[in-house]
Amino acid sequence: MSALDMHACNRLGPKRLRDRDSTVIDSSEPEASLHAIVLAAGESSRFGSAKQLVRIGGRPMLHATVTRAVEVAGNSVFVVLGARAAELAPLLTHSPASIVINRDWREGLGSSIRAGVSRLPSSCSAVMLLLADQAAVTTDDLRRLVGTWRRQTEHIVAATYGSTVGVPAIFPRSVFGDLAQLRGDLGARALIQRNPDRLVRVPMARAAIDIDTPEDLLAIESPDAGSPP
């Protein structure tokens, strides 16, 4: 076990820490139909440093995103880390979320989705995918997404912003196999596009803002960033 895995194991005790090569430390899972996966394994090459650590509203971006996920999915949250995992894991010391280490993070976003989906328990009927750098998305945005899904649980429920339909999005168990087949830097948007007949759109203007460069932080600070969708 690596030093990072040992640190996380000590922090989580009997909870659900896993990496891609390990077995479940404790097979107990909360009874919950919806789980959430926060994708945070990227290298932040365009940002120049670990963008997940940048403070927005006084908190590191990753911590804020995971907190919002926990507020809508409870303890049923997985955070996929890869590059800079040793720097990022301490941010989640007091979080109920479980850490998944994606050792194939260089392959791209698809590998992180696969890593997270592979850890979903059999009791999970749907999964919400979130990007760690969509820092303007609010808890209320996610609650609207979840509320829409609960009215039609066999559909894909995805955020729309501009001409884009993408994440945050909720996927039913019936497409977990497709999520597990994603490769390279191909994210869940491709799966959304392949299922127009079972897609429900939720307007979410704030999801258009993601933090790829230091200049993108200006969008978060602008008055329009907090306006309703």
C-alpha positions in Angstrom: 0.0 0.0 0.0 1.4 3.4 -1.0 2.0 6.2 1.5 -1.1 8.0 0.1 -3.3 5.0 0.4 -2.0 4.4 4.0 -2.8 8.0 4.9 -6.3 7.7 3.5 -6.9 4.3 5.1 -5.9 5.7 8.5 -8.2 8.7 7.9 -11.2 6.7 6.8 -10.8 3.7 9.1 -13.2 1.0 8.0 -14.9 3.2 5.4 -14.8 2.8 1.7 -11.3 3.7 0.5 -10.3 1.9 -2.6 -7.9 2.2 -5.4 -8.0 0.7 -8.8 -6.0 -2.3 -7.7 -7.5 -3.0 -4.3 -10.5 -4.8 -3.0 -13.2 -3.2 -0.8 -11.9 -2.6 2.7 -15.4 -2.7 4.1 -18.2 -3.9 1.9 -20.9 -2.1 3.9 -22.6 0.6 1.8 -25.3 3.1 2.8 -28.8 2.3 1.6 -29.2 5.0 -1.0 -30.4 4.9 -4.6 -28.4 7.9 -5.8 -24.6 8.2 -5.6 -22.3 11.0 -6.8 -18.9 10.9 -8.4 -16.7 14.0 -8.3 -14.1 13.9 -11.1 -10.9 15.6 -9.9 -8.0 13.5 -11.3 -6.7 15.9 -14.0 -3.2 17.4 -14.0 -4.4 21.1 -14.3 -1.7 21.6 -16.9 -3.4 24.8 -18.4 -3.8 26.2 -14.9 -0.1 25.8 -14.0 -0.7 24.3 -10.5 -3.3 22.2 -8.8 -6.4 24.2 -9.6 -8.4 22.1 -7.2 -6.5 23.9 -4.4 -7.4 27.4 -5.5 -9.6 29.2 -3.0 -13.0 30.4 -4.2 -15.2 32.0 -1.5 -12.6 31.2 1.1 -12.5 27.5 0.4 -10.4 25.3 -1.9 -12.4 24.5 -5.0 -12.3 20.8 -4.6 -13.5 21.0 -1.0 -16.4 23.2 -2.0 -17.5 20.9 -4.9 -17.4 17.8 -2.7 -19.3 19.6 0.0 -22.1 20.4 -2.5 -22.2 16.8 -3.6 -22.5 15.6 0.0 -25.3 18.0 0.6 -27.4 16.3 -2.1 -26.1 12.7 -2.0 -25.1 12.3 1.7 -22.3 9.8 2.4 -22.8 8.2 -1.1 -20.1 10.3 -2.7 -16.8 9.2 -4.4 -14.0 11.5 -5.3 -11.7 10.3 -8.1 -8.2 11.6 -7.7 -5.1 11.0 -9.9 -2.5 13.6 -10.6 -1.5 15.5 -7.5 -3.5 13.1 -5.3 -1.1 13.5 -2.4 -1.7 17.2 -2.4 -5.5 16.9 -2.7 -6.4 14.1 -0.4 -5.8 16.1 2.8 -8.6 18.5 1.7 -11.1 15.6 2.3 -9.9 14.7 5.8 -13.2 15.6 7.4 -15.4 14.8 4.5 -17.7 11.7 4.5 -16.8 11.2 0.8 -14.7 8.2 -0.2 -11.5 8.6 -2.2 -10.9 6.5 -5.4 -7.4 6.7 -6.8 -7.3 6.5 -10.6 -3.8 5.4 -11.5 -4.6 5.7 -15.2 -5.5 9.4 -15.0 -3.1 10.2 -17.9 -5.5 8.4 -20.2 -8.1 11.1 -19.8 -11.6 11.7 -18.3 -13.0 8.4 -19.4 -10.6 6.5 -17.1 -11.8 8.5 -14.1 -15.4 7.8 -15.0 -14.6 4.1 -15.2 -12.8 4.2 -11.9 -15.7 5.8 -10.1 -18.4 3.7 -11.7 -16.6 0.5 -10.9 -17.0 1.3 -7.2 -20.7 1.8 -7.2 -22.6 -0.7 -5.1 -25.4 -2.9 -6.3 -27.9 -0.8 -4.4 -27.1 2.2 -6.5 -29.8 3.0 -9.1 -28.3 6.1 -10.5 -25.1 8.2 -10.4 -24.5 11.9 -10.6 -21.3 12.9 -12.3 -19.7 16.3 -11.4 -16.6 18.0 -12.5 -14.5 19.5 -9.7 -13.8 22.7 -11.7 -17.4 23.7 -12.3 -17.1 26.0 -9.4 -20.1 28.2 -10.0 -22.6 25.3 -9.8 -24.6 25.6 -6.5 -26.2 23.1 -4.2 -29.6 24.4 -5.4 -28.6 23.6 -9.0 -27.8 20.0 -8.0 -31.0 19.7 -6.0 -33.0 20.7 -9.1 -31.1 18.1 -11.1 -31.9 15.4 -8.5 -35.5 16.5 -8.2 -36.0 16.2 -11.9 -34.4 12.7 -11.9 -36.6 11.5 -9.1 -39.7 12.1 -11.3 -38.3 10.0 -14.2 -35.6 7.7 -12.8 -35.0 5.7 -16.0 -33.9 8.8 -17.9 -30.6 10.6 -18.2 -31.0 14.0 -16.6 -28.3 16.5 -17.8 -27.5 20.2 -17.4 -27.9 22.5 -20.4 -25.9 25.7 -20.8 -25.6 27.6 -24.1 -25.7 25.0 -26.8 -24.2 22.3 -24.5 -25.9 19.4 -22.8 -23.5 17.8 -20.3 -22.5 17.5 -16.7 -23.5 17.8 -14.0 -25.7 14.9 -15.1 -27.5 11.9 -13.6 -27.3 8.5 -15.3 -29.6 5.5 -14.5 -28.1 2.0 -13.8 -29.2 0.9 -17.2 -26.3 2.9 -18.8 -23.6 2.1 -16.2 -22.2 -0.5 -18.6 -21.8 2.3 -21.2 -20.1 4.6 -18.7 -17.7 1.8 -17.9 -16.7 1.5 -21.6 -15.6 5.1 -22.0 -12.0 5.5 -23.1 -9.5 8.2 -23.6 -10.6 11.8 -23.0 -14.1 11.0 -24.0 -16.4 12.1 -21.2 -20.1 11.4 -20.5 -21.3 14.0 -23.0 -20.9 11.4 -25.8 -23.2 9.0 -24.0 -25.7 11.8 -23.5 -25.7 12.5 -27.2 -26.3 8.9 -28.1 -29.5 8.8 -26.0 -31.7 11.7 -27.1 -34.9 9.7 -26.7 -34.3 9.2 -23.0 -32.8 12.6 -22.1 -34.2 15.2 -19.8 -32.6 18.7 -19.9 -32.3 20.9 -16.9 -31.2 24.5 -17.6 -28.1 25.4 -15.6 -26.3 28.5 -16.9 -23.7 28.3 -14.1 -22.4 25.0 -15.4 -20.9 26.8 -18.4 -18.2 28.2 -16.1 -15.2 25.9 -15.5 -11.8 26.7 -14.2 -9.1 25.8 -16.7 -6.8 28.8 -16.5 -6.2 31.5 -13.9 -8.2 33.9 -16.1 -11.2 31.8 -15.7 -11.4 32.8 -12.1 -12.6 36.2 -13.2 -15.9 34.6 -14.4 -16.5 33.3 -10.9 -16.0 36.8 -9.5 -18.3 38.5 -12.0 -21.8 39.5 -10.9 -23.4 37.3 -13.5 -21.8 34.2 -12.0 -24.3 34.1 -9.1 -27.4 34.9 -11.2 -30.1 32.2 -11.6 -30.1 30.0 -14.7 
